[in-house]
Amino acid sequence: MTEAYSFGCLRGFNLLEKFSVQGNKPFLELDFQRMAEWGFDFARLPMDYRCWIVNGNFYNISEKVLKEIDQAVEFGKKYGVHVNICFHRAPGYCINWPLEPLSLWRDEEALDACEYHWRIFAKRYKDFENRYLSFNLVNEPVAGDPSKDPKATNMDNYRDFCKRMLQAIRDIDEDRLVIADGLITGEGYQPVPAIDDPFFGQSFHMYEPGWLTHLGAIWVYPYYMYGERPEYPGEAPNLDKYVDSPYRGAFLKWKGVYVDKAWLEKWMKPYLKLKEKEIFVHCGELGIFPVRVDRRSMLNWYRDVLSILSEHGIGWAQWNLRGPFGIIETGREEFLTERLPNGDRLDRELFNLIRSFLER
């Protein structure tokens, strides 16, 4: 058993106040208060490094913004919620557009900057209780051919990145829980191999199958163009209608594939095996974009995903708390059945389902 394994099964939500430099707002104490009152104990903060740099300079850091992050960390401690600081956009990489001017996988300048930023956070929180704070090195690295996709990398490069960032943190803080997302491949998430560190954990995100979880999501290719009404469990219907699109392969790979709880569990298998070896595993994101999805299918999917995670003692963070994929003000009017004291509207049925898994 690793030291990281002792952190157990942490469950909660992603909070997006610093998800993008276009937002860059302070985190809300109310979110931490609510989570604690409802029984959740984990908040992932997926953040954009551009929120805390000044005038595009990697090395000019805004103390004002760092103090806003300090405040979130203190909120977590106050309410007993573990805070996970994640570089959703790191110097040189983000899975989302716009493309970074440098590559975290190929440019030393980007690596140096990313290391510098992690050293800042490591120093800042060196004496903060480990049970209330962890680090997530970078969000959703993608495997592929760099000549075709400037964002892509391979496992060797990604593992080297993880080792370098981990060492930078360890130079300052020897026992901070540090989590690495798996490398996203055509077969799913692949854990980072050969990292020998007792406080190192591994994470994956659960958005499979995309034809259900991202149905109608205009920013996700190819599912923005999928005009069917799929059900879960089941097969994606009418795929032949889309084989002449530029995303032929993405649709054809689902032809004849029946997706149910057994399929989801098989997809998670690399991480379930790690958990069996008493390595810390966490599902850093999960959720369904609700705008067009069939309600019964949506609830069936959540029930199966959370059942698998609970059966294996794996914690998770829903993307997100407020907004699409969440439980508050999701954008699907007929699902928002209850008004909270501050005026926010709650998807009570989904909330009750998710909360029921805290007791398992």
Helices and strands as residue ranges (DSSP letters): G 4-7, E 11-14, H 29-38, E 42-48, G 49-51, E 53-54, E 57-61, H 63-79, E 82-89, H 108-124, G 130-132, E 133-136, H 155-170, E 177-181, E 183-185, E 188-190, E 200-206, H 210-213, G 223-225, G 239-242, H 248-252, H 261-267, H 269-276, E 281-286, H 295-311, E 315-318, G 333-335, E 338-339, E 345-346, H 348-356, G 357-359
